[in-house]
Amino acid sequence: MKKKITIAIDGFSSTGKSTIAKLLAKKYNYIYVDTGAMYRAVTLYAKQNNFVGKDFLDKEELISSLKNVSLSFCFNADLGFAEMFLNGINVEKEIRTLEISQLVSKVSAISEVRKKLVAEQQIMGEDSGVVMDGRDIGTVVFPNADVKLYMTASADKRATRRYKELIDRGDKVDFKDILFNVEERDRIDSTREDSPLMKAADAIGFDNSDMGINEQLERICALVDRKL
Ligand code: DC
């Protein structure tokens, strides 16, 4: 039997990490963990409880309430991926709004939040056979991952992808707000003190600005197959 490995995919927002991760998980019959969804769910919790808003962050209150935050994924066979549940409620749709995208980098810069989520992610991936995407998977969560990818694409391409996703699901958004959010998150996520987004020394860089899904998948599967 082939061995099971750990695949870590990091990169800026909307670089297509989750699309590739889902396809890889399906092909190899691995579990897929979207760690961004976990940070988004904690952000939704913080927003619902008034711990975070456009101009404020009540860090202490959020930290002391973290014990009340329970996150879980539940596989939806119709969609083909696991949806995010916050305290038993499906929040998959709510966590993808522009408003949550505008708050999430503030919340995910808090060390106590990261400590909790990283510990949960390490448990989810401890048996290997996992594809995990995020910002710190190859550097912090699984520094010994067998395959590490670092995805990049131009901010304009990424904002265009995100804009289309939000429009397709019926959200009313302006392209310039999406572009601003993408660039602002790039800045905060890569300059924060705790676990900033960076390419692990042994990660393979992947610029997919002008690469279709099939070509990406083909190249990445070749890397994965070499490790199996
Ligand atoms: O992958 P995403 O765009 O859904 O992630 C949302 C935010 O969550 C991202 O801007 C930063 C944060 N994040 C993080 O800090 N660490 C991770 N491993 C995943 C996401």
Boltz pocket constraint, residues with backbone or C-beta under 6 A from the ligand:
constraints:
  - pocket:
      binder: B
      contacts: [[A, 13], [A, 14], [A, 35], [A, 36], [A, 37], [A, 39], [A, 40], [A, 101], [A, 104], [A, 105], [A, 108], [A, 109], [A, 133], [A, 134], [A, 135], [A, 136], [A, 137], [A, 185], [A, 189], [A, 195]]
      max_distance: 6.0
